[in-house]
Amino acid sequence: MRTKKTIMGRLARTALLALVFMAGSQSLIFAGGRKEEPAAGNAPVTILVAAAASLEYSYARELVPLFTKKYPWITVEGTYDSSGKLQTQIEAGLEADVFMSAAERQMNALVEKNLVARETVKPLLENKIVLIKPAGSATEARDFKTAALAKTIALGDPASVPAGQYAKEAFTSLGVWEAVSARASFGTNVTEVLNWVGEGSADAGVVYATDAATTNKVEVIAEAPAGSLAQKVIYPVGMVAASAHPEEARLFIDFLASGEALAIFKAYGFSPNN
């Protein structure tokens, strides 16, 4: 006959085993119920993402936090500037793992020098360039064709800033580049241009549509007219060939191309490049 003490002991052991099983199961579940490899099996890793200045809001506010929630052993640090500057820094040995440019020109240059792994490059997003003015201000500039009617106009430096290169191309195709450039102040990246116009330091400027949407200090006058640019404004992403963490870099690139990440990009004004 089983004693009360024996029965109670077995019940206690059964309860303990159940608790251990439940704890083990919970270690596999995170990110909204998806099962991933246990975080304990992955050594902490930090990757550096070099991204165009126009991506900083979407990256810092939503994309990076979401990625690190899914992969908690990976820390993502970002450096944001003009794509031309970032290209130069990578050429000079910047220890970045991922590069996302605001134009294909800079990405292609790094691929040709074998500094970005060609097979990892994804032409991910499309953007637009727009002519803006300080909110509530008056200007005679009505569109890209009449932009030179603004007293001062802020542009990204065409030598290194893709938004400036696109602006120069659009104004040149419309036959007004010389008149516009005579009134222009050139910024080191598109964020600087946006701030100049928002502060009223310039009467007009050219930025990406996504930048204009981040602040109520500016108003959009017009979008670059159809045919003024030879190609779409494409944002490609790729892995830096010398990455010390290629597996984690690829995870981040794949994440950016996922449906949930593209939905976030769309909320910030980008369009998937289909």
C-alpha positions in Angstrom: 0.0 0.0 0.0 1.4 3.4 -1.0 1.8 5.8 1.9 0.6 9.4 1.8 4.3 10.5 2.0 5.2 8.5 -1.2 2.3 9.9 -3.2 3.1 13.5 -2.1 6.8 13.0 -3.1 5.8 11.8 -6.6 3.4 14.7 -7.1 6.1 17.2 -6.1 8.6 15.6 -8.6 6.0 15.7 -11.4 5.2 19.4 -10.7 9.0 20.2 -10.8 9.4 18.5 -14.1 6.5 20.4 -15.5 8.0 23.7 -14.5 11.3 22.8 -16.1 9.6 21.8 -19.3 7.6 25.1 -19.4 10.7 27.2 -18.8 12.6 25.4 -21.6 9.7 26.0 -24.0 9.4 29.6 -23.1 13.1 30.2 -24.0 12.3 29.3 -27.6 9.5 31.7 -27.9 9.7 35.4 -28.5 8.9 38.1 -31.2 5.2 37.6 -30.9 5.1 33.8 -30.6 7.6 32.9 -33.4 10.1 30.2 -32.5 13.7 31.2 -33.0 17.0 29.6 -31.9 17.6 30.1 -28.2 19.3 33.4 -27.6 21.6 31.8 -25.1 23.2 29.8 -27.9 24.3 33.0 -29.8 27.2 35.1 -28.7 26.4 38.9 -28.6 27.3 40.6 -31.9 27.3 44.3 -32.9 27.0 45.3 -36.6 27.4 48.7 -38.1 25.0 49.9 -40.7 26.1 52.8 -42.9 22.9 54.3 -44.4 21.8 57.4 -46.3 20.7 60.3 -44.1 17.2 60.1 -45.4 16.8 56.6 -43.8 17.7 57.7 -40.2 14.1 58.2 -39.1 12.7 54.9 -40.3 15.8 53.0 -39.1 16.2 54.5 -35.6 12.5 54.8 -34.7 11.2 51.5 -35.9 13.3 49.2 -38.0 16.3 48.7 -35.8 14.2 48.2 -32.6 12.0 45.6 -34.4 15.1 43.7 -35.7 16.8 43.6 -32.3 13.5 42.3 -30.8 13.6 39.4 -33.3 17.4 38.8 -32.9 18.2 40.0 -29.3 21.8 38.9 -29.5 22.5 41.4 -32.3 23.1 45.1 -31.6 22.7 47.4 -34.6 24.6 50.7 -34.6 23.9 53.2 -37.4 26.0 55.9 -39.1 23.9 58.2 -41.3 25.2 60.7 -43.8 25.3 61.4 -47.6 25.8 58.3 -49.6 28.9 59.8 -51.2 30.5 60.4 -47.9 29.7 56.9 -46.7 31.1 55.5 -49.9 34.3 57.3 -49.3 34.5 56.1 -45.7 34.0 52.5 -46.8 36.7 52.9 -49.4 38.9 54.3 -46.6 38.3 51.2 -44.4 35.2 52.0 -42.4 34.4 48.7 -40.6 30.7 48.7 -41.6 28.8 45.5 -42.2 25.8 46.8 -44.3 25.6 49.7 -46.7 22.3 51.3 -47.9 22.6 54.1 -50.4 20.1 56.7 -51.6 21.3 56.0 -55.2 22.6 53.1 -57.2 25.7 55.1 -58.3 27.5 54.8 -54.9 26.5 51.2 -54.5 27.7 50.3 -58.0 31.0 52.0 -57.4 31.7 49.9 -54.3 30.6 46.7 -56.0 33.0 47.4 -58.9 35.8 47.8 -56.3 34.8 44.5 -54.6 34.0 46.4 -51.4 30.4 45.3 -51.4 29.4 41.7 -52.1 27.6 41.9 -55.5 25.4 38.8 -54.8 23.9 40.5 -51.6 22.8 43.7 -53.3 19.0 44.3 -53.3 17.5 47.4 -55.1 15.0 47.7 -52.3 13.2 51.0 -52.3 12.0 53.9 -54.5 11.8 57.6 -53.5 10.9 60.9 -55.1 12.5 64.3 -55.1 10.5 67.4 -54.3 10.8 71.1 -54.2 10.0 72.5 -50.8 9.6 75.9 -49.0 9.3 77.0 -45.4 5.8 76.3 -44.1 3.5 79.3 -44.5 6.0 81.3 -46.6 5.5 82.9 -49.9 7.7 82.3 -52.9 7.4 82.9 -56.6 8.8 79.4 -57.3 5.8 77.3 -58.4 7.5 74.2 -59.7 11.0 72.8 -60.7 10.9 74.9 -63.9 10.4 78.2 -62.0 12.7 77.2 -59.0 15.1 80.0 -59.9 12.5 82.6 -58.9 13.2 81.7 -55.3 15.7 84.2 -53.7 17.8 81.4 -52.3 17.6 77.6 -52.8 19.2 74.9 -50.8 20.5 71.8 -52.5 22.6 68.8 -51.6 26.1 69.1 -53.0 26.0 67.2 -56.4 29.6 66.1 -55.9 28.6 63.7 -53.0 24.9 63.9 -52.2 22.5 61.8 -54.3 19.6 64.2 -53.7 21.8 67.0 -55.1 22.7 64.8 -58.1 19.1 64.1 -58.8 18.2 67.8 -58.4 21.0 68.9 -60.8 19.8 66.3 -63.3 16.2 67.5 -63.1 17.1 71.1 -63.4 19.5 70.5 -66.2 16.9 68.5 -68.2 14.5 71.4 -67.7 17.2 73.9 -68.9 17.3 75.9 -65.7 20.4 74.5 -63.9 22.6 77.6 -64.4 20.0 79.9 -63.1 19.2 77.7 -60.1 22.8 77.0 -59.2 23.6 80.8 -59.1 21.1 81.1 -56.2 22.0 77.8 -54.5 23.6 76.9 -51.2 25.0 73.4 -51.1 24.6 71.2 -48.1 26.6 68.2 -47.1 23.6 65.9 -46.9 19.9 66.0 -47.4 19.1 66.5 -43.7 21.1 69.7 -43.7 19.1 70.9 -46.7 15.8 70.1 -45.0 16.9 72.0 -41.8 17.9 75.1 -43.8 14.5 75.3 -45.4 12.7 74.5 -42.2 14.5 77.2 -40.4 13.9 79.7 -43.1 17.6 80.1 -44.1 16.6 79.2 -47.7 13.5 80.2 -49.6 13.3 76.8 -51.3 15.1 73.5 -51.5 15.1 70.0 -53.0 14.9 67.0 -50.7 13.3 63.5 -50.9 9.6 63.3 -50.4 10.2 61.1 -47.4 12.3 63.9 -45.7 9.6 66.5 -46.4 7.1 64.2 -44.7 9.0 64.1 -41.4 8.4 67.7 -40.4 5.6 70.3 -40.5 8.2 73.1 -40.9 8.2 72.7 -44.7 5.7 72.5 -47.4 6.0 70.6 -50.8 5.7 72.9 -53.8 6.1 70.3 -56.5 7.5 66.9 -57.3 10.1 66.6 -60.0 8.2 66.4 -63.3 8.0 63.1 -65.2 10.9 62.7 -67.6 13.2 65.0 -65.8 15.1 62.1 -64.4 16.5 59.4 -66.6 16.0 56.7 -63.9 14.0 56.2 -60.8 15.4 57.2 -57.4 16.4 53.7 -56.1 17.8 52.8 -52.6 19.9 49.6 -52.8 21.2 47.7 -49.8 24.1 45.3 -49.7 26.7 43.7 -47.4 30.2 45.2 -47.1 32.6 42.5 -48.4 34.9 42.9 -45.4 32.2 42.5 -42.9 33.4 40.7 -39.7 29.8 39.4 -39.2 28.5 38.3 -42.6 25.8 36.0 -41.1 24.3 38.8 -39.0 24.6 41.3 -41.9 22.7 39.0 -44.2 20.0 38.6 -41.5 19.6 42.4 -41.4 19.4 42.7 -45.2 16.8 39.9 -45.4 14.9 41.6 -42.7 14.8 44.9 -44.6 13.3 43.1 -47.6 10.6 41.4 -45.5 7.0 42.3 -45.7 6.8 43.8 -42.3 9.9 46.0 -42.9 8.6 47.2 -46.3 5.3 48.1 -44.6 7.3 50.4 -42.2 9.2 51.9 -45.1 5.9 52.6 -46.9 4.6 54.4 -43.7 7.6 56.7 -44.0 6.8 57.5 -47.7 9.1 55.0 -49.5 7.7 52.6 -52.2 9.0 49.1 -52.7 11.0 48.8 -55.9 9.0 46.3 -57.9 
